[in-house]
Structure formats: structure tokens, C-alpha cells
């Protein structure tokens, strides 16, 4: 699959089925400007329409200190209400397209993740982070509030009461707290972050792609349902896999005591 040369993002196939996407504005803390919003929307839309050989995405930031500092406030300085709203509508579309993406997306948080940067990480399926990272939703200190899923994704990650404290105070918290509270799945030394993330991405990409996508869909939508309905939704997702080539291959490989070769069909 061939992707454009984006102005604000770097993309590379790190392995045959693993796409690494890097926020590439290190000179401004990888802040999200209008162009990055356009680039993200184009990328997530292309992957939604045709992922090609991509089975897992890793999202990280350029540089060694900041994953993403949030929205580009220098670009926003002096914006009219109309300009602000128009830009935010673009941001909303790219965030929701990321959330709706059927591919698994791992956030490799290489440094601080503030405001829209933390919302970006929260829109991924799970987070690995360097142990020096700090996190915050600082919007209330700027006269706004999280507007890209922060008030919904954060409480779902670590609980309502903790989330309200974090969002209402705007205070940063450290990587160890993020891990203890269930926000981050794993903490790493900086040099270990990408190897560990790629190891996990490699494991996911080696599993049956249709199965992984159905798992993501079942968890996401099932969490929004009452339990009995969610059970039935899970079974419906399961039933879609019964007649796939990969299901037959998985059973054959198990009985033949070999590693399965999945094709996503």
C-alpha cells in the first residue's frame, strides 16, 4: 500500500504488516495544526477504505521528549470563532475516523502527551509509554474543555472520579500514575519503547486479521450496551468468522502442529 508524503506525518512499514505513523513536527512539540488534521483525516480514511497489507498501526511522535503537546495554540492565536469552529470540525472528523478504524492502533507515547495529544493516545486501542512521560488534559486552564473524546475516553480508561479530578484541575500526572491507574499498559525506558511496541504489534499482526478486527468491534460497541445485548453482539461478531479461510487454516495448523499462516480472508 502506497501512502502520500504527508507534510506533518511520517509513515513507514516497519515490518510486512506493521505501519508506524510518526507525528512529525518536533520543533513545536508535535502540536496538531490544521495541516496535521488534514493529514490524519486522509491517512485514517485511506486505511479505513483499504488497509492493504497493514494489520496493525503504531502511532508515535518525533523527538525524545514530547509525544504531542496538543493543539497548535500559535496557529489558533487570533482565530475568529468561525475559523476555530471550522478547524475543530476537521479535528473531530480525524479523531472519530481514528476511533472507528477497524485496524488495531497502539500508541507509543515517547514523551509528554497533553490536551489533544493525550486525547490522541486515548483514541488508540492501548498505550505503551516511556517512564518519563507526563500526561494532562489542560483545556480548562485555557478556557475550553476536552473536545476530542477526552471526557468520554478518560473515564472509560481509569474511572469516573479520577477522570473528573484530572480534567477539572488540568494538573499533569506522571507515567507511573498512568500505569497504576490503568491508562498505560506498559512503561519502558526510552530505548526500549519502540522494540517493545513493535514486538506486541508483531504478535497482533501474526494473528488472524479478521479475528482481531472483530475483537476490536465487539469490545468497542459492546462496552456501550447493556450486558445481555453485548453478549449477543459478541456472538454475532464471532459467527462472522466461522466460514472464513483463516478459521479453517487455524484449526488445520493446530492439528498439524505448525504455525498458522493467516491471509485475512
Residue pairs with C-beta under 8 A, 6 or more apart in sequence:
1 46
1 50
1 51
1 52
1 53
1 54
3 11
3 43
3 46
4 42
6 24
6 39
6 42
6 43
7 35
7 39
8 23
8 24
8 25
8 33
8 35
8 36
8 39
9 21
9 22
9 23
9 24
9 36
9 39
9 40
9 43
10 21
10 22
10 24
10 62
11 19
11 20
11 21
11 22
11 43
12 19
12 20
12 22
13 19
13 20
13 53
13 54
14 20
14 58
14 198
14 201
15 198
15 201
15 202
15 205
16 53
16 205
17 53
17 54
17 55
17 56
17 205
17 206
18 54
18 55
18 56
18 57
18 58
18 198
18 201
18 202
18 205
19 47
19 54
19 56
19 57
19 58
20 57
20 58
20 60
20 194
20 198
21 43
21 57
21 58
21 59
21 60
22 60
22 61
22 62
23 30
23 32
23 36
23 59
23 60
23 61
23 62
23 67
23 68
24 30
24 62
25 31
25 33
25 36
25 62
26 61
26 62
26 63
26 66
28 69
28 72
28 74
29 66
29 68
29 69
29 112
30 61
30 62
30 63
30 66
30 67
30 68
30 69
30 117
31 68
31 69
31 70
31 71
31 72
31 73
31 74
31 75
32 40
32 68
32 70
32 71
32 72
32 91
32 116
32 117
32 120
33 71
33 72
33 75
34 75
34 87
34 90
36 72
37 87
37 90
37 91
37 94
38 90
38 94
40 94
40 97
40 98
41 90
41 93
41 94
41 97
44 94
44 97
44 98
44 101
45 97
47 54
47 57
47 101
47 103
48 97
48 100
48 101
48 102
51 102
51 103
54 103
55 103
55 104
55 204
55 205
55 209
55 212
55 264
56 103
56 104
56 105
56 106
56 201
56 204
56 205
56 212
57 101
57 103
57 104
57 105
57 106
58 105
58 106
58 108
58 194
58 197
58 198
58 201
59 105
59 106
59 107
59 108
59 120
59 121
59 124
60 67
60 107
60 108
60 109
60 110
60 193
60 194
60 197
61 67
61 68
61 109
61 110
61 111
61 117
63 110
63 111
64 110
64 111
64 190
65 111
65 112
66 110
66 111
66 112
66 117
67 107
67 109
67 110
67 111
67 112
67 113
67 117
67 121
67 133
68 113
68 114
68 116
68 117
68 118
68 120
68 121
69 112
69 114
69 115
69 117
70 114
70 115
70 116
70 117
70 118
70 138
71 91
71 115
71 116
73 142
76 84
76 87
79 87
88 147
91 116
91 147
91 148
92 147
92 148
95 119
95 120
95 123
95 148
95 149
98 105
98 120
98 123
98 124
99 123
99 149
99 220
102 213
102 216
102 217
103 213
103 216
104 125
104 204
104 212
104 216
105 123
105 124
105 125
106 124
106 125
106 126
106 127
106 128
106 197
106 200
106 201
107 120
107 121
107 124
107 126
107 127
107 128
107 129
108 128
108 129
108 193
108 194
108 197
109 121
109 127
109 128
109 129
109 130
109 133
109 184
110 130
110 133
110 190
110 193
111 130
111 132
111 133
112 133
112 134
112 135
112 172
113 120
113 121
113 129
113 133
113 134
113 135
113 136
114 134
114 135
114 136
114 137
114 138
114 172
115 136
115 137
115 138
115 139
115 146
116 148
118 135
118 136
118 137
118 150
118 154
119 137
119 146
119 148
119 149
119 150
119 153
120 148
121 127
122 149
122 150
122 153
122 154
122 157
123 148
123 149
123 153
125 216
126 185
127 178
127 183
127 184
127 185
128 184
128 185
128 186
128 187
128 188
128 193
128 196
128 197
128 200
129 175
129 178
129 179
129 184
129 186
129 187
129 188
129 193
130 175
130 187
130 188
130 189
130 190
130 193
131 175
131 176
131 187
131 188
131 189
132 175
132 190
133 174
133 175
133 178
134 172
134 173
134 174
134 175
135 172
135 173
135 174
135 175
135 178
135 183
136 166
136 170
136 171
136 172
136 173
137 146
137 150
137 154
137 166
137 167
137 170
138 170
138 172
139 145
139 146
139 147
139 150
139 167
139 170
140 167
140 168
140 169
140 170
141 170
145 151
145 167
146 154
146 167
150 167
151 163
151 167
154 163
154 166
154 167
154 183
155 162
155 163
155 164
156 223
157 163
157 181
157 182
157 183
158 181
158 182
158 183
159 181
162 181
166 173
175 184
175 187
176 187
178 184
179 185
179 186
179 187
186 196
188 196
204 212
206 262
207 262
208 241
208 244
208 246
208 247
208 250
208 260
208 262
208 264
209 246
209 262
209 264
210 240
210 241
210 244
210 246
210 264
210 265
211 241
211 246
214 237
214 238
214 240
214 241
215 237
217 237
218 233
218 234
218 237
221 230
221 233
222 230
222 233
222 234
223 230
225 233
241 247
244 265
245 263
245 265
246 260
246 262
246 263
246 264
246 265
249 260
249 261
249 262
249 263
250 260
250 262
252 260
253 259
253 260
253 261
254 260
